[in-house]
Amino acid sequence: MILLRRFTALVVASVALAACGGAGAPAAPPPSPSASSSASSATATSPSTAPGALTFTVAPGSKAVVRVTEQLADLPSPTDAVLTSDKVSGAFTLLPDGTFTPDSKITVDLNALASDRSQRDGFVKRNVLQTSTYPTATFVPTKATGLALPLPASGDLRSTIAGRLTVHGVTKDATFDVTGTRTASGLQVTANAAPTLTFETFGMSQPRVAVVLSVKDDIRLEVDLTATSGT
């Protein structure tokens, strides 16, 4: 009788242990190879390597041009002050839907700006742009509209590029009207800020010196860009 009771208790304990997931419970099946493969593939794929993504790198020969209308005391009529920087760098990746990858950026070295008057250049860098604190201007493109997508391998192109422009430490939405050509080696385009920019928008003061009677609060920014295909 005692032996029967012990056997019954052992059976009950074994059933309870199994129900609670004890050592006797079967192990959970490992993930299927296909599921693991899919997860690894999703992790390895980035927007810049997605099918149809096109990466371009800014090449030598690119330049940024700033034009502002001024009235100088020694001239009878207004003229354009033209400052040019030939130090433009960066890279951008255009995706098949017309957007750009977050790491896309074009940078202009403002310390390289030069015009036909060195005194003007020094004043603008020191007092207007304050390049000792804000040495660069950057543009982060986000969306291209008006392009034929996918982008043809060659031919003329026209587009409006929207993005974020940072000048003098201030970042604002900006758009550029772009025209140019795609070739086998890359892109050759001209981009004009539209609408034009103002000093006040970016927290800058209009130049005021004795030899300059007036400066129009209308900054025309143009970027002539040469870019090569690939990274």
C-alpha positions as CSV (number, residue, x, y, z in Angstrom):
1,M,0.0,0.0,0.0
2,I,2.8,2.4,0.9
3,L,4.6,1.5,-2.4
4,L,1.4,2.3,-4.4
5,R,1.1,5.7,-2.7
6,R,4.7,6.6,-3.5
7,F,4.3,5.6,-7.1
8,T,1.1,7.8,-7.4
9,A,2.9,10.8,-5.9
10,L,5.8,10.4,-8.3
11,V,3.5,10.4,-11.3
12,V,1.6,13.5,-10.1
13,A,4.9,15.4,-9.5
14,S,6.2,14.5,-13.0
15,V,3.0,15.8,-14.6
16,A,3.2,19.1,-12.7
17,L,6.8,19.6,-13.6
18,A,6.1,19.1,-17.3
19,A,3.1,21.5,-17.2
20,C,5.4,24.2,-15.7
21,G,8.0,23.9,-18.4
22,G,10.6,22.2,-16.3
23,A,13.6,20.2,-17.5
24,G,11.3,17.7,-19.1
25,A,9.6,20.3,-21.4
26,P,10.6,20.3,-25.1
27,A,12.8,23.2,-26.2
28,A,11.4,25.9,-28.5
29,P,12.3,25.2,-32.1
30,P,15.2,27.3,-33.5
31,P,14.3,30.1,-36.1
32,S,14.1,28.8,-39.6
33,P,17.1,29.5,-41.9
34,S,14.9,31.6,-44.2
35,A,13.8,33.9,-41.4
36,S,17.4,34.4,-40.2
37,S,18.5,35.1,-43.8
38,S,15.8,37.7,-44.3
39,A,16.7,39.5,-41.1
40,S,20.4,39.6,-42.1
41,S,19.5,40.9,-45.6
42,A,17.3,43.7,-44.2
43,T,20.1,44.8,-41.8
44,A,22.8,44.8,-44.5
45,T,20.7,46.9,-47.0
46,S,21.1,50.7,-46.8
47,P,19.3,53.4,-48.8
48,S,22.6,54.3,-50.6
49,T,22.9,50.7,-51.9
50,A,19.3,50.2,-52.7
51,P,18.5,49.3,-56.4
52,G,18.4,52.4,-58.5
53,A,20.2,54.7,-56.0
54,L,22.7,57.0,-57.8
55,T,25.6,58.5,-55.8
56,F,27.5,61.6,-57.1
57,T,30.7,63.2,-55.6
58,V,31.4,66.9,-56.0
59,A,34.4,67.3,-58.3
60,P,37.1,70.1,-58.8
61,G,35.8,72.9,-61.0
62,S,32.7,73.4,-58.9
63,K,32.0,76.9,-57.5
64,A,29.5,78.9,-55.6
65,V,28.7,82.5,-56.7
66,V,27.1,85.2,-54.6
67,R,25.7,88.3,-56.2
68,V,24.4,91.4,-54.4
69,T,23.5,94.7,-56.0
70,E,25.3,97.7,-54.4
71,Q,25.7,101.4,-55.0
72,L,29.3,102.5,-54.6
73,A,30.1,106.1,-53.9
74,D,32.6,106.3,-56.7
75,L,30.3,104.9,-59.4
76,P,27.3,106.6,-61.1
77,S,24.9,103.6,-61.0
78,P,24.4,100.4,-59.1
79,T,26.5,97.4,-59.9
80,D,26.7,93.8,-58.8
81,A,29.2,92.7,-56.2
82,V,30.2,89.2,-57.2
83,L,31.9,86.9,-54.7
84,T,33.0,83.4,-55.8
85,S,34.3,80.4,-53.8
86,D,35.9,77.6,-55.8
87,K,36.1,75.4,-52.7
88,V,32.9,73.3,-52.9
89,S,32.8,69.7,-51.6
90,G,30.4,66.9,-50.7
91,A,28.4,64.0,-52.1
92,F,24.8,63.1,-52.5
93,T,22.7,60.0,-53.3
94,L,19.5,60.3,-55.3
95,L,17.0,57.5,-54.7
96,P,14.5,56.2,-57.3
97,D,11.6,58.1,-55.7
98,G,13.4,61.4,-56.0
99,T,14.4,61.8,-52.4
100,F,18.0,61.9,-51.1
101,T,19.7,59.9,-48.5
102,P,20.2,61.7,-45.1
103,D,24.0,61.8,-45.5
104,S,23.8,63.9,-48.7
105,K,25.4,67.3,-48.2
106,I,27.2,70.0,-50.3
107,T,29.6,72.3,-48.4
108,V,31.0,75.7,-49.5
109,D,34.1,77.2,-47.9
110,L,33.1,80.8,-47.3
111,N,36.7,81.8,-46.4
112,A,37.5,81.2,-50.1
113,L,35.1,83.9,-51.3
114,A,36.7,86.5,-53.4
115,S,35.7,89.4,-55.6
116,D,37.4,92.2,-57.5
117,R,37.9,94.1,-54.3
118,S,39.9,92.7,-51.4
119,Q,38.6,95.3,-49.0
120,R,35.1,94.2,-49.7
121,D,36.0,90.6,-49.3
122,G,37.6,91.2,-45.9
123,F,34.6,93.2,-44.7
124,V,32.0,90.7,-45.8
125,K,33.9,87.8,-44.2
126,R,34.6,89.6,-41.0
127,N,31.4,91.6,-40.4
128,V,28.7,90.0,-42.4
129,L,29.3,86.3,-42.7
130,Q,31.6,86.2,-39.6
131,T,33.6,83.3,-41.2
132,S,35.9,83.0,-38.1
133,T,32.8,81.5,-36.4
134,Y,30.8,80.2,-39.4
135,P,33.4,79.2,-42.0
136,T,31.1,77.1,-44.2
137,A,27.6,77.1,-45.8
138,T,25.9,73.7,-46.3
139,F,23.0,72.5,-48.3
140,V,21.3,69.1,-47.4
141,P,19.1,68.2,-50.3
142,T,15.9,66.2,-49.5
143,K,13.7,66.1,-52.6
144,A,14.0,66.5,-56.3
145,T,10.9,67.3,-58.3
146,G,10.5,67.5,-62.1
147,L,13.1,64.9,-62.9
148,A,12.5,62.0,-65.2
149,L,12.9,59.0,-62.9
150,P,14.8,56.8,-63.0
151,L,17.4,59.4,-64.1
152,P,18.4,58.8,-67.7
153,A,22.1,57.8,-68.3
154,S,22.6,60.9,-70.4
155,G,20.9,64.1,-71.7
156,D,19.6,67.4,-70.4
157,L,17.8,67.7,-67.1
158,R,15.7,70.3,-65.2
159,S,14.5,70.0,-61.6
160,T,13.7,71.8,-58.4
161,I,15.7,70.6,-55.5
162,A,14.3,71.3,-51.9
163,G,16.4,71.0,-48.8
164,R,17.9,72.7,-45.8
165,L,20.4,75.5,-46.2
166,T,22.7,76.6,-43.3
167,V,24.4,80.0,-43.5
168,H,25.8,82.0,-40.5
169,G,24.7,79.2,-38.2
170,V,21.1,79.5,-39.2
171,T,19.3,76.7,-41.0
172,K,16.3,77.4,-43.3
173,D,14.3,75.5,-45.9
174,A,15.5,76.4,-49.4
175,T,14.9,75.5,-53.0
176,F,17.1,75.6,-56.0
177,D,16.1,75.7,-59.7
178,V,18.5,73.3,-61.4
179,T,19.4,72.9,-65.1
180,G,22.2,70.9,-66.6
181,T,23.3,67.7,-68.2
182,R,24.0,64.1,-67.2
183,T,26.9,62.4,-69.0
184,A,28.6,59.0,-68.7
185,S,31.0,60.5,-66.1
186,G,28.5,62.3,-63.9
187,L,26.6,65.6,-63.8
188,Q,27.2,69.2,-64.9
189,V,24.5,71.5,-63.4
190,T,23.8,75.1,-62.4
191,A,21.6,75.6,-59.3
192,N,20.0,79.0,-58.5
193,A,18.4,79.7,-55.1
194,A,14.7,80.5,-55.8
195,P,13.4,82.7,-54.3
196,T,16.5,84.7,-53.6
197,L,17.8,85.0,-50.1
198,T,18.0,87.9,-47.7
199,F,20.5,89.0,-45.0
200,E,17.9,89.0,-42.3
201,T,16.8,85.5,-43.1
202,F,20.1,84.2,-41.9
203,G,20.6,86.7,-39.1
204,M,23.2,88.8,-41.0
205,S,23.5,92.6,-41.2
206,Q,23.5,94.4,-44.5
207,P,27.0,95.9,-45.2
208,R,27.2,99.6,-44.2
209,V,30.4,101.4,-44.9
210,A,31.2,104.9,-46.1
211,V,32.2,103.9,-49.7
212,V,29.0,101.9,-50.1
213,L,25.9,104.1,-50.4
214,S,23.4,101.2,-50.4
215,V,23.2,97.4,-50.6
216,K,20.1,95.7,-51.8
217,D,18.7,93.1,-49.4
218,D,18.6,90.5,-52.1
219,I,21.3,87.7,-52.2
220,R,21.4,85.7,-55.4
221,L,23.2,82.4,-54.8
222,E,24.3,80.2,-57.7
223,V,26.2,76.9,-57.5
224,D,27.9,75.6,-60.6
225,L,28.4,71.9,-59.8
226,T,30.5,69.3,-61.5
227,A,29.9,65.8,-59.9
228,T,31.3,62.4,-60.8
229,S,29.3,59.2,-60.6
230,G,30.1,56.7,-57.8
231,T,31.5,57.2,-54.4
